[in-house]
Amino acid sequence: MSSQKRLEQALVILLQPELFKICEGCDSIVTVKTAICPSCKTYRFNDNLDDVIEHTKEISVKEQQSVTDEDLFG
């Protein structure tokens, strides 16, 4: 994923952080409706608003590190 795309996604999250949570298995950010992380298949999440905001800021400027379905099957 391009750095521009990551920044765009971060902006979406930062504008409405209450709609997202952090996977405690792989640190991916997913929507609050997600029951099982699509990346690592865990079901434990952190929905603390301050944590979501801070984590979004941190990962928006880093290169993607988690493995996605697209990486495996794309």
Biopython code that builds the backbone (N, CA, C, O; Angstrom):
import numpy as np
from Bio.PDB.StructureBuilder import StructureBuilder

atoms = [
    (1, "MET", "N", (0.852, -1.171, 0.000)),
    (1, "MET", "CA", (0.000, 0.000, 0.000)),
    (1, "MET", "C", (0.901, 1.239, 0.000)),
    (1, "MET", "O", (1.904, 1.293, 0.712)),
    (2, "SER", "N", (0.530, 2.215, -0.798)),
    (2, "SER", "CA", (1.341, 3.421, -0.911)),
    (2, "SER", "C", (1.229, 4.257, 0.366)),
    (2, "SER", "O", (0.259, 4.160, 1.118)),
    (3, "SER", "N", (2.252, 5.077, 0.579)),
    (3, "SER", "CA", (2.241, 5.939, 1.760)),
    (3, "SER", "C", (1.098, 6.954, 1.680)),
    (3, "SER", "O", (0.526, 7.328, 2.704)),
    (4, "GLN", "N", (0.767, 7.396, 0.472)),
    (4, "GLN", "CA", (-0.358, 8.320, 0.294)),
    (4, "GLN", "C", (-1.673, 7.659, 0.728)),
    (4, "GLN", "O", (-2.492, 8.284, 1.402)),
    (5, "LYS", "N", (-1.867, 6.405, 0.343)),
    (5, "LYS", "CA", (-3.088, 5.663, 0.705)),
    (5, "LYS", "C", (-3.161, 5.475, 2.222)),
    (5, "LYS", "O", (-4.235, 5.596, 2.811)),
    (6, "ARG", "N", (-2.026, 5.179, 2.853)),
    (6, "ARG", "CA", (-1.996, 5.006, 4.308)),
    (6, "ARG", "C", (-2.383, 6.312, 5.012)),
    (6, "ARG", "O", (-3.120, 6.298, 5.998)),
    (7, "LEU", "N", (-1.880, 7.440, 4.496)),
    (7, "LEU", "CA", (-2.222, 8.732, 5.088)),
    (7, "LEU", "C", (-3.702, 9.048, 4.912)),
    (7, "LEU", "O", (-4.333, 9.598, 5.814)),
    (8, "GLU", "N", (-4.252, 8.706, 3.764)),
    (8, "GLU", "CA", (-5.682, 8.915, 3.525)),
    (8, "GLU", "C", (-6.522, 8.086, 4.484)),
    (8, "GLU", "O", (-7.506, 8.580, 5.036)),
    (9, "GLN", "N", (-6.141, 6.832, 4.685)),
    (9, "GLN", "CA", (-6.879, 5.967, 5.610)),
    (9, "GLN", "C", (-6.749, 6.466, 7.047)),
    (9, "GLN", "O", (-7.704, 6.402, 7.821)),
    (10, "ALA", "N", (-5.571, 6.961, 7.398)),
    (10, "ALA", "CA", (-5.368, 7.509, 8.740)),
    (10, "ALA", "C", (-6.284, 8.705, 8.971)),
    (10, "ALA", "O", (-6.846, 8.854, 10.056)),
    (11, "LEU", "N", (-6.436, 9.549, 7.973)),
    (11, "LEU", "CA", (-7.305, 10.708, 8.095)),
    (11, "LEU", "C", (-8.755, 10.287, 8.332)),
    (11, "LEU", "O", (-9.454, 10.890, 9.147)),
    (12, "VAL", "N", (-9.200, 9.262, 7.626)),
    (12, "VAL", "CA", (-10.555, 8.745, 7.828)),
    (12, "VAL", "C", (-10.732, 8.291, 9.281)),
    (12, "VAL", "O", (-11.750, 8.585, 9.907)),
    (13, "ILE", "N", (-9.751, 7.584, 9.804)),
    (13, "ILE", "CA", (-9.823, 7.088, 11.184)),
    (13, "ILE", "C", (-9.788, 8.249, 12.175)),
    (13, "ILE", "O", (-10.568, 8.281, 13.126)),
    (14, "LEU", "N", (-8.885, 9.197, 11.952)),
    (14, "LEU", "CA", (-8.746, 10.313, 12.887)),
    (14, "LEU", "C", (-9.967, 11.228, 12.904)),
    (14, "LEU", "O", (-10.227, 11.891, 13.908)),
    (15, "LEU", "N", (-10.714, 11.272, 11.809)),
    (15, "LEU", "CA", (-11.927, 12.091, 11.777)),
    (15, "LEU", "C", (-13.072, 11.470, 12.562)),
    (15, "LEU", "O", (-13.954, 12.181, 13.045)),
    (16, "GLN", "N", (-13.063, 10.125, 12.693)),
    (16, "GLN", "CA", (-14.098, 9.427, 13.466)),
    (16, "GLN", "C", (-13.489, 8.233, 14.194)),
    (16, "GLN", "O", (-13.830, 7.091, 13.887)),
    (17, "PRO", "N", (-12.602, 8.469, 15.144)),
    (17, "PRO", "CA", (-11.909, 7.358, 15.816)),
    (17, "PRO", "C", (-12.834, 6.439, 16.607)),
    (17, "PRO", "O", (-12.480, 5.294, 16.888)),
    (18, "GLU", "N", (-14.008, 6.931, 16.963)),
    (18, "GLU", "CA", (-14.953, 6.100, 17.717)),
    (18, "GLU", "C", (-15.503, 4.948, 16.883)),
    (18, "GLU", "O", (-16.140, 4.045, 17.426)),
    (19, "LEU", "N", (-15.270, 4.965, 15.592)),
    (19, "LEU", "CA", (-15.743, 3.894, 14.713)),
    (19, "LEU", "C", (-14.703, 2.785, 14.517)),
    (19, "LEU", "O", (-14.921, 1.860, 13.735)),
    (20, "PHE", "N", (-13.574, 2.881, 15.226)),
    (20, "PHE", "CA", (-12.476, 1.940, 15.017)),
    (20, "PHE", "C", (-11.938, 1.393, 16.328)),
    (20, "PHE", "O", (-12.197, 1.933, 17.404)),
    (21, "LYS", "N", (-11.177, 0.303, 16.211)),
    (21, "LYS", "CA", (-10.509, -0.299, 17.364)),
    (21, "LYS", "C", (-9.224, -0.956, 16.868)),
    (21, "LYS", "O", (-9.028, -1.148, 15.668)),
    (22, "ILE", "N", (-8.353, -1.296, 17.818)),
    (22, "ILE", "CA", (-7.048, -1.870, 17.498)),
    (22, "ILE", "C", (-7.055, -3.357, 17.825)),
    (22, "ILE", "O", (-7.460, -3.758, 18.917)),
    (23, "CYS", "N", (-6.610, -4.166, 16.883)),
    (23, "CYS", "CA", (-6.483, -5.601, 17.134)),
    (23, "CYS", "C", (-5.318, -5.815, 18.085)),
    (23, "CYS", "O", (-4.225, -5.300, 17.852)),
    (24, "GLU", "N", (-5.537, -6.566, 19.149)),
    (24, "GLU", "CA", (-4.473, -6.838, 20.106)),
    (24, "GLU", "C", (-3.562, -7.975, 19.654)),
    (24, "GLU", "O", (-2.555, -8.262, 20.302)),
    (25, "GLY", "N", (-3.908, -8.618, 18.554)),
    (25, "GLY", "CA", (-3.063, -9.683, 18.031)),
    (25, "GLY", "C", (-2.011, -9.176, 17.064)),
    (25, "GLY", "O", (-0.858, -9.605, 17.107)),
    (26, "CYS", "N", (-2.414, -8.254, 16.183)),
    (26, "CYS", "CA", (-1.482, -7.806, 15.136)),
    (26, "CYS", "C", (-1.383, -6.292, 15.012)),
    (26, "CYS", "O", (-0.666, -5.795, 14.143)),
    (27, "ASP", "N", (-2.085, -5.550, 15.859)),
    (27, "ASP", "CA", (-2.067, -4.085, 15.864)),
    (27, "ASP", "C", (-2.726, -3.442, 14.658)),
    (27, "ASP", "O", (-2.535, -2.248, 14.425)),
    (28, "SER", "N", (-3.494, -4.191, 13.887)),
    (28, "SER", "CA", (-4.248, -3.602, 12.790)),
    (28, "SER", "C", (-5.380, -2.761, 13.361)),
    (28, "SER", "O", (-5.849, -3.013, 14.471)),
    (29, "ILE", "N", (-5.811, -1.778, 12.613)),
    (29, "ILE", "CA", (-6.973, -0.985, 13.007)),
    (29, "ILE", "C", (-8.152, -1.460, 12.170)),
    (29, "ILE", "O", (-8.085, -1.506, 10.941)),
    (30, "VAL", "N", (-9.228, -1.810, 12.856)),
    (30, "VAL", "CA", (-10.423, -2.345, 12.202)),
    (30, "VAL", "C", (-11.644, -1.573, 12.687)),
    (30, "VAL", "O", (-11.562, -0.827, 13.663)),
    (31, "THR", "N", (-12.773, -1.750, 12.011)),
    (31, "THR", "CA", (-13.999, -1.075, 12.443)),
    (31, "THR", "C", (-14.535, -1.711, 13.721)),
    (31, "THR", "O", (-14.245, -2.869, 14.020)),
    (32, "VAL", "N", (-15.313, -0.948, 14.461)),
    (32, "VAL", "CA", (-15.858, -1.462, 15.721)),
    (32, "VAL", "C", (-16.785, -2.641, 15.511)),
    (32, "VAL", "O", (-17.005, -3.425, 16.435)),
    (33, "LYS", "N", (-17.333, -2.783, 14.310)),
    (33, "LYS", "CA", (-18.237, -3.902, 14.023)),
    (33, "LYS", "C", (-17.493, -5.214, 13.794)),
    (33, "LYS", "O", (-18.113, -6.277, 13.762)),
    (34, "THR", "N", (-16.186, -5.153, 13.635)),
    (34, "THR", "CA", (-15.389, -6.351, 13.376)),
    (34, "THR", "C", (-15.371, -7.250, 14.609)),
    (34, "THR", "O", (-15.049, -6.800, 15.709)),
    (35, "ALA", "N", (-15.715, -8.512, 14.422)),
    (35, "ALA", "CA", (-15.719, -9.472, 15.525)),
    (35, "ALA", "C", (-14.428, -10.288, 15.557)),
    (35, "ALA", "O", (-13.931, -10.633, 16.629)),
    (36, "ILE", "N", (-13.892, -10.592, 14.378)),
    (36, "ILE", "CA", (-12.646, -11.364, 14.262)),
    (36, "ILE", "C", (-11.739, -10.624, 13.291)),
    (36, "ILE", "O", (-12.155, -10.274, 12.186)),
    (37, "CYS", "N", (-10.511, -10.389, 13.702)),
    (37, "CYS", "CA", (-9.571, -9.653, 12.859)),
    (37, "CYS", "C", (-9.347, -10.394, 11.542)),
    (37, "CYS", "O", (-9.030, -11.583, 11.553)),
    (38, "PRO", "N", (-9.506, -9.712, 10.417)),
    (38, "PRO", "CA", (-9.296, -10.369, 9.126)),
    (38, "PRO", "C", (-7.835, -10.715, 8.852)),
    (38, "PRO", "O", (-7.551, -11.568, 8.011)),
    (39, "SER", "N", (-6.914, -10.070, 9.544)),
    (39, "SER", "CA", (-5.492, -10.331, 9.319)),
    (39, "SER", "C", (-4.970, -11.508, 10.141)),
    (39, "SER", "O", (-4.302, -12.394, 9.609)),
    (40, "CYS", "N", (-5.279, -11.514, 11.450)),
    (40, "CYS", "CA", (-4.680, -12.545, 12.314)),
    (40, "CYS", "C", (-5.694, -13.476, 12.968)),
    (40, "CYS", "O", (-5.318, -14.426, 13.655)),
    (41, "LYS", "N", (-6.970, -13.207, 12.757)),
    (41, "LYS", "CA", (-8.075, -14.061, 13.232)),
    (41, "LYS", "C", (-8.260, -14.048, 14.746)),
    (41, "LYS", "O", (-8.892, -14.954, 15.290)),
    (42, "THR", "N", (-7.733, -13.059, 15.428)),
    (42, "THR", "CA", (-7.972, -12.960, 16.865)),
    (42, "THR", "C", (-9.293, -12.244, 17.117)),
    (42, "THR", "O", (-9.890, -11.688, 16.194)),
    (43, "TYR", "N", (-9.745, -12.257, 18.354)),
    (43, "TYR", "CA", (-11.013, -11.624, 18.704)),
    (43, "TYR", "C", (-10.852, -10.655, 19.875)),
    (43, "TYR", "O", (-11.836, -10.278, 20.511)),
    (44, "ARG", "N", (-9.622, -10.255, 20.156)),
    (44, "ARG", "CA", (-9.355, -9.320, 21.253)),
    (44, "ARG", "C", (-8.978, -7.967, 20.668)),
    (44, "ARG", "O", (-8.106, -7.865, 19.805)),
    (45, "PHE", "N", (-9.655, -6.928, 21.156)),
    (45, "PHE", "CA", (-9.467, -5.594, 20.604)),
    (45, "PHE", "C", (-9.373, -4.548, 21.706)),
    (45, "PHE", "O", (-9.884, -4.737, 22.809)),
    (46, "ASN", "N", (-8.714, -3.450, 21.387)),
    (46, "ASN", "CA", (-8.624, -2.293, 22.257)),
    (46, "ASN", "C", (-9.441, -1.185, 21.599)),
    (46, "ASN", "O", (-9.110, -0.730, 20.503)),
    (47, "ASP", "N", (-10.500, -0.755, 22.263)),
    (47, "ASP", "CA", (-11.337, 0.293, 21.685)),
    (47, "ASP", "C", (-11.204, 1.627, 22.418)),
    (47, "ASP", "O", (-12.051, 2.507, 22.269)),
    (48, "ASN", "N", (-10.137, 1.777, 23.211)),
    (48, "ASN", "CA", (-9.888, 3.033, 23.905)),
    (48, "ASN", "C", (-9.618, 4.128, 22.873)),
    (48, "ASN", "O", (-8.708, 4.007, 22.053)),
    (49, "LEU", "N", (-10.401, 5.178, 22.920)),
    (49, "LEU", "CA", (-10.338, 6.246, 21.923)),
    (49, "LEU", "C", (-8.947, 6.880, 21.824)),
    (49, "LEU", "O", (-8.433, 7.087, 20.725)),
    (50, "ASP", "N", (-8.351, 7.182, 22.956)),
    (50, "ASP", "CA", (-7.007, 7.786, 22.947)),
    (50, "ASP", "C", (-5.982, 6.848, 22.329)),
    (50, "ASP", "O", (-5.100, 7.289, 21.592)),
    (51, "ASP", "N", (-6.093, 5.559, 22.623)),
    (51, "ASP", "CA", (-5.168, 4.579, 22.051)),
    (51, "ASP", "C", (-5.340, 4.466, 20.539)),
    (51, "ASP", "O", (-4.355, 4.365, 19.807)),
    (52, "VAL", "N", (-6.584, 4.483, 20.072)),
    (52, "VAL", "CA", (-6.848, 4.406, 18.631)),
    (52, "VAL", "C", (-6.226, 5.609, 17.925)),
    (52, "VAL", "O", (-5.581, 5.456, 16.888)),
    (53, "ILE", "N", (-6.414, 6.790, 18.476)),
    (53, "ILE", "CA", (-5.858, 8.009, 17.871)),
    (53, "ILE", "C", (-4.334, 7.944, 17.831)),
    (53, "ILE", "O", (-3.729, 8.195, 16.789)),
    (54, "GLU", "N", (-3.720, 7.614, 18.946)),
    (54, "GLU", "CA", (-2.257, 7.571, 19.008)),
    (54, "GLU", "C", (-1.685, 6.494, 18.083)),
    (54, "GLU", "O", (-0.699, 6.728, 17.384)),
    (55, "HIS", "N", (-2.301, 5.333, 18.084)),
    (55, "HIS", "CA", (-1.818, 4.237, 17.233)),
    (55, "HIS", "C", (-1.954, 4.600, 15.750)),
    (55, "HIS", "O", (-1.077, 4.285, 14.947)),
    (56, "THR", "N", (-3.040, 5.252, 15.401)),
    (56, "THR", "CA", (-3.247, 5.685, 14.017)),
    (56, "THR", "C", (-2.135, 6.641, 13.594)),
    (56, "THR", "O", (-1.582, 6.510, 12.502)),
    (57, "LYS", "N", (-1.815, 7.587, 14.445)),
    (57, "LYS", "CA", (-0.743, 8.538, 14.138)),
    (57, "LYS", "C", (0.585, 7.813, 13.933)),
    (57, "LYS", "O", (1.343, 8.135, 13.019)),
    (58, "GLU", "N", (0.856, 6.838, 14.788)),
    (58, "GLU", "CA", (2.124, 6.095, 14.707)),
    (58, "GLU", "C", (2.233, 5.291, 13.420)),
    (58, "GLU", "O", (3.250, 5.367, 12.731)),
    (59, "ILE", "N", (1.206, 4.524, 13.088)),
    (59, "ILE", "CA", (1.333, 3.627, 11.941)),
    (59, "ILE", "C", (1.109, 4.310, 10.601)),
    (59, "ILE", "O", (1.451, 3.758, 9.555)),
    (60, "SER", "N", (0.535, 5.512, 10.627)),
    (60, "SER", "CA", (0.281, 6.203, 9.352)),
    (60, "SER", "C", (1.573, 6.622, 8.655)),
    (60, "SER", "O", (1.587, 6.809, 7.438)),
    (61, "VAL", "N", (2.642, 6.767, 9.405)),
    (61, "VAL", "CA", (3.919, 7.203, 8.818)),
    (61, "VAL", "C", (4.922, 6.058, 8.691)),
    (61, "VAL", "O", (6.053, 6.264, 8.251)),
    (62, "LYS", "N", (4.505, 4.862, 9.074)),
    (62, "LYS", "CA", (5.366, 3.688, 8.963)),
    (62, "LYS", "C", (4.965, 2.856, 7.750)),
    (62, "LYS", "O", (3.835, 2.940, 7.267)),
    (63, "GLU", "N", (5.895, 2.063, 7.275)),
    (63, "GLU", "CA", (5.587, 1.120, 6.210)),
    (63, "GLU", "C", (4.733, -0.005, 6.787)),
    (63, "GLU", "O", (4.928, -0.409, 7.933)),
    (64, "GLN", "N", (3.789, -0.508, 5.999)),
    (64, "GLN", "CA", (2.919, -1.598, 6.449)),
    (64, "GLN", "C", (3.757, -2.804, 6.851)),
    (64, "GLN", "O", (4.686, -3.189, 6.141)),
    (65, "GLN", "N", (3.421, -3.403, 8.004)),
    (65, "GLN", "CA", (4.154, -4.564, 8.479)),
    (65, "GLN", "C", (3.293, -5.798, 8.619)),
    (65, "GLN", "O", (3.802, -6.919, 8.622)),
    (66, "SER", "N", (1.979, -5.600, 8.736)),
    (66, "SER", "CA", (1.103, -6.758, 8.886)),
    (66, "SER", "C", (0.859, -7.416, 7.533)),
    (66, "SER", "O", (0.901, -6.763, 6.490)),
    (67, "VAL", "N", (0.606, -8.705, 7.570)),
    (67, "VAL", "CA", (0.300, -9.468, 6.361)),
    (67, "VAL", "C", (-1.196, -9.403, 6.130)),
    (67, "VAL", "O", (-1.976, -9.624, 7.056)),
    (68, "THR", "N", (-1.603, -9.104, 4.914)),
    (68, "THR", "CA", (-3.016, -9.029, 4.580)),
    (68, "THR", "C", (-3.421, -10.174, 3.674)),
    (68, "THR", "O", (-2.568, -10.885, 3.142)),
    (69, "ASP", "N", (-4.733, -10.355, 3.496)),
    (69, "ASP", "CA", (-5.221, -11.370, 2.550)),
    (69, "ASP", "C", (-4.682, -11.100, 1.154)),
    (69, "ASP", "O", (-4.370, -12.032, 0.413)),
    (70, "GLU", "N", (-4.571, -9.823, 0.793)),
    (70, "GLU", "CA", (-4.040, -9.476, -0.534)),
    (70, "GLU", "C", (-2.595, -9.945, -0.677)),
    (70, "GLU", "O", (-2.189, -10.389, -1.751)),
    (71, "ASP", "N", (-1.816, -9.847, 0.404)),
    (71, "ASP", "CA", (-0.430, -10.320, 0.361)),
    (71, "ASP", "C", (-0.388, -11.833, 0.131)),
    (71, "ASP", "O", (0.472, -12.335, -0.593)),
    (72, "LEU", "N", (-1.315, -12.545, 0.747)),
    (72, "LEU", "CA", (-1.310, -13.992, 0.675)),
    (72, "LEU", "C", (-1.971, -14.526, -0.599)),
    (72, "LEU", "O", (-1.492, -15.486, -1.201)),
    (73, "PHE", "N", (-3.066, -13.898, -0.996)),
    (73, "PHE", "CA", (-3.865, -14.454, -2.075)),
    (73, "PHE", "C", (-4.015, -13.544, -3.289)),
    (73, "PHE", "O", (-4.632, -13.937, -4.279)),
    (74, "GLY", "N", (-3.452, -12.313, -3.227)),
    (74, "GLY", "CA", (-3.641, -11.328, -4.297)),
    (74, "GLY", "C", (-2.743, -11.513, -5.477)),
    (74, "GLY", "O", (-2.815, -10.743, -6.435)),
]
sb = StructureBuilder()
sb.init_structure("model")
sb.init_model(0)
sb.init_chain("A")
sb.init_seg("    ")
for serial, (resi, resn, name, xyz) in enumerate(atoms, 1):
    if name == "N":
        sb.init_residue(resn, " ", resi, " ")
    sb.init_atom(name, np.array(xyz, "f"), 0.0, 1.0, " ", f" {name:<3s}", serial, name[0])
structure = sb.get_structure()
